[in-house]
Amino acid sequence: MPATFDVIVLRRRAVSAAAASLVVLAVLCGGAAFGQQTVAATPYPNRPVRIIVPSSPGGGTDILARLLARKLGDSLGQPFVVENRAGAGQALGIDVVSHAAPDGYTLLMAASAIVLNQVLSKKTSYDTVRDFKPVSLVSTVSNVLVVNPALPVKTEGELIAYAQSHPGALNYSSAGNGSSPHLSMELFRSMAGITMTHVPYKGSGPATVDVLSGQVQLSMPNILTVMPHIKAGTLRALGVTGPRRARALPDVPTIAQAGLPGYESVQWYGVLAPAGTPAAVVNKLQVEIVRAVQSPEVQAAMASEGADPVGSSADEFAAFIRAEIVKWTQVVKTARIQQE
């Protein structure tokens, strides 16, 4: 009997210990599960979000970033704060975002310069495809092919014919070596099979002044830069560089429509996040950005700036960036353009 009693006591103690262990394990597991649910259920955003603009206040990138920041703050319930980080041809601000935590709280309001800089220089500290997650293409802005009215051409076809019959006689201005107007014109020249001489300036202003004076015969600046001169008749518009006619110049055909099928060159703006940003965060931002772009307030503001609203999916934006890199790499290689 004593032996049997001891065995029973030991068994009861073992059962009690096992039961206690199970209780502790259940509590621990439940706590862990609760913690995971709490993390998973934490809404995004739950604190302010920075939108880095890699250029000075007042430019197109800055204007669009502030429009989006206001709309996103209203829809998502947290401040979206625009932070200008200008310098090094936009590389400074771009680099900040490429090294930021991939949590959705630091975003980049990017412009086409992010691709052009990478194509033109092997020294950029970032790789657009590797270091960033596209969220949405926000808008595009066309350039416009303009000539001095003294040049005896009224259409794109006549310009190409004139250049073919007067090889090397035409000079065109741009805002600088490697700028969007420069590369847009080189794409045009290459596709048209004509010869022209590039005359780079330090900005669109002086580049336009010399077309007006006749020092150079043509240029391909941003529409906003030359709109007053087109309306005044002091410059003649032959074609816009985008995929469709510009709302500001409905009577001017696209360059593709006017004789170079497949031609397209736009300055663009979009939102990028650091690579590794969770898909759920990217998707939430993309939906809200598209909603903001489609709002009457943002549409009207873009129209006043000469910009065409887009609002794409993340995958569409990623494909667009890859296509831009391929296209401009070929243009730079063909024209043997080097960064100054």
N, C-alpha and C positions, 0 to 999 in steps of 0.2 A: 504493500500500500504506500509506504513512504516514497518508494521509487516512482510509482505511478503518479503520485501527487506532484513530485518534482517535475516530471515530464509535462504534466498538464500545465503547471505554472510557467514553465519555459515556453511552451507553445503559446500560451496566452500573451506572454510578454513579446514574443516574436510577432504575433498577429497585431498587437497594439503598436509596436514599432513600425511595422510595415504600413499600417493604416495612417500613422502620423506622417510617415514619409510621403505617402500618397497625397495627404492633405497639403503638405508643404510644397510638393511638386506641382499640385494643381494651382496653388496660390501663385507660385513663381511663374508658371506657364501662362496663367490668366493675366498676371501683371505684365508679362512680356507682350502678350497679344494685345492687351489694352494699350500698351505703349506704342506698339506698331500701328494700331488703329488711330491713335492720337496723332502720330506723325503723318500717316497717310491722309488723315482727315483735315490736316492743317491747310487752310485755304491759301491759294496764291492769288495775289500777293497779300502778305500780312504786315508789310512794312514798306517804306518808300522805295521806289525803283529809280535808278539813274539811267538817263539816256545820254550817252556821250556823243557830242557833235565834234568831229575832228577838224573844225574850221571856226573862224571868228563869228561872233553874233551878226545877224543881219543878212547873211547869205541865204541861198535857196535851201541848203541843208538845214540850217538853223530855223528858218521859218516853218518848214514842214515838221521838224521835230517838236516845235512848240505847239503847233496845231494838234499833233497826235498826243502829246503829253497831256494837254487839257482834256481831250476826249477820253483817253484811257483812264485818267484819274477819276473822271466822272463815272465811267462805267464799271471800273474795278474797285473803287472805294479806297484807293491809296494814292498818295502823291506820286506823280511821275515827274522827276526833276531833271531839267535839261542842264547839262554841264559841258561848257565849251572847253575843248582841249586842243587848241590850234597849234600848229608847228610842224616843221619837217615835211611839208607837202602832205599834210593830214596823217602822216605816219605815227605821230605822237599819240593822238587820240585812238587810232586804230590799235596800236600796241597795248594801250591800257585795257581795252576790252578783250583782246586776244589772251591776256594773262589773268583776267578776272575769274572769280569763282563761277562755275557753270550752274547757277541756281536761279537765273531769271531776274536777278536784281541789278544787273549791269548790262545794258543793251547798247548797241551801236546804231546811230542813224548814219548809214553809209551812203556815199555817192559813187558814181562811176569811177572816180579817181582811185578807189581801192583796187580796182582791177587794172587800170591803166598804169598805176605806179608799179604794180607787180610785174606787168608785161615789159615795162620799159627798163626796169632795174633788177639785177640779180641780188641786190643788197637789202631788199626789204626784209624786215624782221618777222614778217608774217606770211602765211600762205592762206589766201582767201578761202579755198576749199577745205584745207586741213584744219584751220584754226577757228572757223566760224560755222554756226548753224543758221541757215537762212530761215527767216520767219515770214516775211511778206515783202514783195515788191510794191512800193507805195505809189510811185508816180514816175512818169517819164517826161522829158522836155526835148522837143526837136530843135535842131539847128536849122538854119535856112541859107540856101545858096543865093547870094546877092552879088550883083555886078554894078559897076558905075554905069549910069545911063549912056555915057559916051561910047561905051563898047557896043558895036553894032550887032547885038544879039538880043532876042526877046524871048527865046525859049531855051530849054536845056539842050535840045537837039542842035540848035543853031550854035550854042556855045561849044559843044563837042566838035562840030564841023569846023568852026573857026580855029579851035586849038589844033585840029589835025592839019589844017592848011597853013597855020602859022606856028610851027613847032618851036617851043621855047620862048614865044613872044608874051605869054601871059604870066603875070606874077600874082600870087595870092597871099593874103595876110592871115595871121592867126594870133591867138592870145598867148602863144608861146610854144616852144618845142615840146611835143608830147601832149599838148592840150587836146580837148575834145574837138575844137574846130580844126586843128591840125590833122588829127587822125581821120576825122570825117572826110576832109578834103582828099587825103591820100587814098582813102578807100574809093572815093569817087574817081580820082585820077586813074587809079589802077584798073577799075572796072571799065572805065571808058577808053582806056588805052591811049591816053594823051599825056603830053609833057607840059608841066608847069613848074615855076620856081617858087619855093616856099620862102616867105619873108616873115620871120617870127617877131612878135612885139611883146612887150611886158604888160599884157592885159588886153581885154577886148576893146576898151576905149580907144587907145591909140591905133589899134589895128583897124578899127572902123573909120577913124578920122582920115586915114590915108587912102581908104577906098573912096570916101567922099571927095577927096581932093584929086583923085586920079593918079596918085603916086603908085598905087597897085590897082589892078583891074577888078579883083573879086575877092570874096571871103565867104566863110561859112560859120557865122557866129550863132549864139543863142538867139532865139526869136525876140526875146525881150530887149536885147541890146540894140536891135536895129528897127524895131517896129515903128517908132516915130519917123524914121527916115524913109521907110517903105511907104507909109501913109502920105508923107510929104512929096514923094516922087523923086527924092534925091538918091535913092537906091532902088534897083529893080530886082524883085524876088523871082527866081526861076524855079525853085523847088524846095520842099521841106524834107528833112532827112528821116523823119519817122515813118512808121508803117501805115499811117493814115493822115489825111489832111489835118492841118492844125485848125482848131476852132477860131483862133485869132486871124487866120489867113485862109478862109474857106475857098477862095478862088485860085489859090496856088496849089498845083498838083504835088504829089510826093515825087521824089527823084525816081523811085521805082516806076511810078505811073508814067512819068515823062520820058522814059527811054532806057532805064537801067533796071530791069526786073531783078528782084532779089536784094537790091540795095536797101540797107537800113542802118541808121546810126542815131542813137539817142543818148542824151545825158539822163541818168536814172538815179532814183533815190529809193532806199529800202532799209528795212530793219533786220539786223543780224544779232544773234546771241553767241556767247562763247560756245565752242564745240563741247559736247557733252551735256548741254542743258537738257533736262528731262523732256521727253516728248509731250507729256501732259501740259507742261508749262508753255512750250512752243505752240501747241495747238490752241491753248486758251488765248495767248497773245495774238495769234494769227486771226482768230475769229473776231476779236475785239478791234484789231487794226482794220480789217475789212469793213466792219460796221462803221468805224470812224471815217474811213475813206468815202463810204457811200452816203454819209450825212450831208445834208444841204449846206451846212456851214463850211465844211472842209472842201466840198466840191466848188463852192463859190470862191473860196480863198485860193484854191489851186488855179481856177480859171483866171483870176486876177494876176497870177504870177506866170501865166502862160504854160502851166503844167497840165498834163493829162493824167487823171486819176487811174490807178490800176487796181490794187488790192488783190494780190495773187495768193495761191496756196504756197506752203513752204516748199513743196516739191517743184512747183513751177518756177519759183524763184531760184532754187538750186540749179535747175536745168538752164535757166537764163544766164546765170553767172558762168557756168561752164562754157556755154556757147560764146559769151563775150570774151572769155580768155582765149579760146581757140581763134576767134575772128581777129582780135587785135594783135595777137601774137604773129599771125600771118601778115597783117598789114605792116607791122613794125619791121618784120624780117624782109618783106618785099621792098619797102621804102628805105631800108637801112637806117632807121631812126635810132638815135642814141640820146639818152637822157643828158640834159645839160648839167 
